[in-house]
Amino acid sequence: MKISNYLMISAAGMLTLASVSCTARSSTENDLDSQERRVTALETQIKTLNENVIALQELRNATTIKSATHNTTENTWTVELSDGTILTLNDGVIGEGKTPALSINSEGYWTVDYKDGKGYVPVKDAAGNPVKALGTDGKTPVFGVDANGYWTVDYGTGATQVKDASGNPVKASASDAADSFFEDVKLSADGKTLEIKLKGDTKYYTLPIVSDFWFNILDNGAAATGLYTFDREETKVFSVDQSGVASAVIVAKPSESWAVVLEGATLTVTAPAASTKAVAADSRTDIAILAVSEKGFTTTAKIKVALNDAPIEVHPAASVSFTGATETTLSFSVTATDFSGCKYVIKSDGTVPTAEEISTGGTAIAFETGAATASFTVAELTGETTYKVFVLPFNGDVLGEVVSAEGTTTEKTYTSLYAKWMDGKDIVIDGVAYNKDTWTGAEAVHITSSESANINANGIYFIDKDVEATFTFTGAIINLIIIGDDINSLSTVKMTGTLYAKLNKGKDSSVFGSLVMKSILLDASKMTSGYSIYVNADGVFDKVAFEDCFIKPTTGKPLIYSGGNARSVGQVVFNKCDIALPVASQQYLVSVGKDFNPAFGDIILRDCLVYCTTDNSASKDFKIINTVLGTANKITLKGNTFINAIANGAYLYADKFNAVYIEDNIFFTNVAADKYFPIIQGVTQMPTSGVFTNNIGYKSDQVKQWQAFSGGMGNAFEGAVDVKKLTEDPFAGGTFNAAEGKFVPNAAYAEYGAKR
């Protein structure tokens, strides 16, 4: 008995790959890992889909199976048919998009259901004819994904896009969530039947397991596969492995001139002698034997034979599809028929190689033994470049038609930010994209040596790693960008003496004032002035930002200082920075003269580590902002770690606050102090809105603890949650090293603080 009615194969997609950001080291690594996983997943899916299409044809032709074994680790079934054919039923992946479903109807033709409510409709070739699935002229569809991310199918005449019943191409869309390819595959309770229910179907399909009935043709103890060629009148002897066979009869051979004799467990095949008369050409190669069991089950075993001196009609064919890309690689999947091998050539210059050029100069594609589908990856390519791969299938000296697929490598990954700049790519710092083509300042300066390495004018500077530049700019800073060239290391900028940075954009609102540093070790520890950065003129200087920086401030002096009622900064940002605090009586990041009342805009610390560099000692008076009469409009502290940075008053000290957003921070000290450690103190106005939640504090003496608001939660805005006061050291079992600036909480508190 044959498998009942229809078997359905689901063809769903994975997401085509997005470009990889190069602006953050951890993000780049994660994106590359994710990208490699997605490439592998798509290659696996296409291979799985094509294997299951082949399995569908074999199962529809099968009458009985010998055994079925479940691999619970890989969630696959290995099914051995009674003729010795071994099939693997794979557990595939279902995506979120449309899911075309292939079946074979009762007349042996392919049908497809696009899940559009119209049910199964005939699959038609380019000429509009139905495509046969069974019989000697049956075709096996080969699926792939084109360069635009749409499903393709090839019935032997070239890959075309899969179209739904409305004529629309079917997108291979993504889902990270895997779903079963098969709804259920199991043995019946008595173990005599394999029962299969496919995704989206409502019933089980069955094949009897007849474990004591099989008929296999062997060559030296192994399954007789491939094409056996004979000289004239040559005889070859094959053995037969059989069980439960009541009768066996030869039902097909290439011509009557072939002598085929089955006696017991021996099959003898003799090629015909040379003929003296013309005979019609015959391309048939099958010798087929029909075996019947005592209970009436049947199976058909085949071998392929041909004459050495007779032309063998072979039609090697292939289809190839693009499956994924990285910066330097493109991956493809190829499926071939009637072939002995495939080679490829890849081009980016628009030229098209001939079949002969691929045959002689191409690279061989490795197929697993007996497999019709293979994946291959071409390496050492150029980023952001479109390539076309040309694949040639062949069988011996017979060349098939060249097929092709196109793919584009992803964005180039840069370690040199200056090289990225010169290539016209965006360099993103705190969400702002800087680009050579849109930059209106002076031409970028690339500092490659410490000799005469001076920052002495407005503009954009790139400093090579291990190079030490000196800040010597005495003029007014309007737009100054300083970038460490190597994304994996820091470049040094030293500030010495009294040469502080003068922020002087003035009141012209049409001018954007910025002082921005990325991947810089800013060493201001040897300065003798009262500050490192000074708001030097009335007006709002738009932005001061540090990203991926290490900052060594001047001992006892503020990093940024304002000495006027109308002198402020619109946004001060510290993003993924380490700030090393010496043991000192006073250490402020932003400070205002006590007689002045400017209004600062946003002050942001995000994923920063602020710590005292001497173990078991503390910076006695640390403040993020200190302004007795001034206003802080919006403060954001997100995911920071503060180690032995003790405030004399509060971290955030101003006359008035508007909104604060403070969450996921660690506040820690192992230095005893008999006082409370508040985070916010507004002299006349506490914050009126925002977020204060999910912060932890540890104080080793456990006497007076950390608190969100000076004076207690009675001064809090609605919804604020006080600092959670720990009785256990959050770094016990983690890493705590002040000398090296490494502070990693244990697993219980891994969600808090800076991520290093």
Secondary structure, DSSP 8 states (H G I E B T S, - for coil): ----S---EE------------S-HHHHHHHHHHHHHHHHHHHHHHHHHHHHHHHHHHHHH-S-EEEEEEETTTTEEEEEETTS-EEEE------SS---EEEE-TTSBEEEE-SSSS-EEE-B-TTS-B-B-SSTT----EEEE-TTSBEEEESSS--EE-B-TTS-B-B----SS---SEEEEEE-TTSSEEEEEETT--S-EEEEB-TT-EEEEEETTEE--SEEEE-TT-EEEEEEEEESEEEEEEEE-S-TTSEEEEETTEEEEE-----SS--------EEEEEEEETTS-EEEEEEEEEETTS------EEEEEEEEE-SS-EEEEEEEES-SEEEEEEESSS----HHHHHHH-EE----TT-SEEEEEE-S--TT-EEEEEEEEEETTEE---EEEEEE------SBHHHHHHTT--EEETTEEE-TTT--SS--EEE--STT-EE-SSEEEEE-TT-EEEE---SEESEEEEEESBTTS-EEEEEEET--EEE--TT-TTS--EEEEESEEEEEEEE-SS-SEEE-SSEEEEEEEEES-EEE--TTS-SEEE-STTEEEEEEEEES-EEEE-S-S-EEEEEE-TT---EEEEEEEES-EEEESSTT--BSSEEEEEEEEEEEEEEEEES-EEESB--SS-SEEEEEEEEEEEES-EEEE-S--SS-EEEEEEEEE---EEEEES-EEEETT-SS-EEEETT-GGG--TT----EEESS-TTTTSEEETTTTEEE--GGGTTSS---
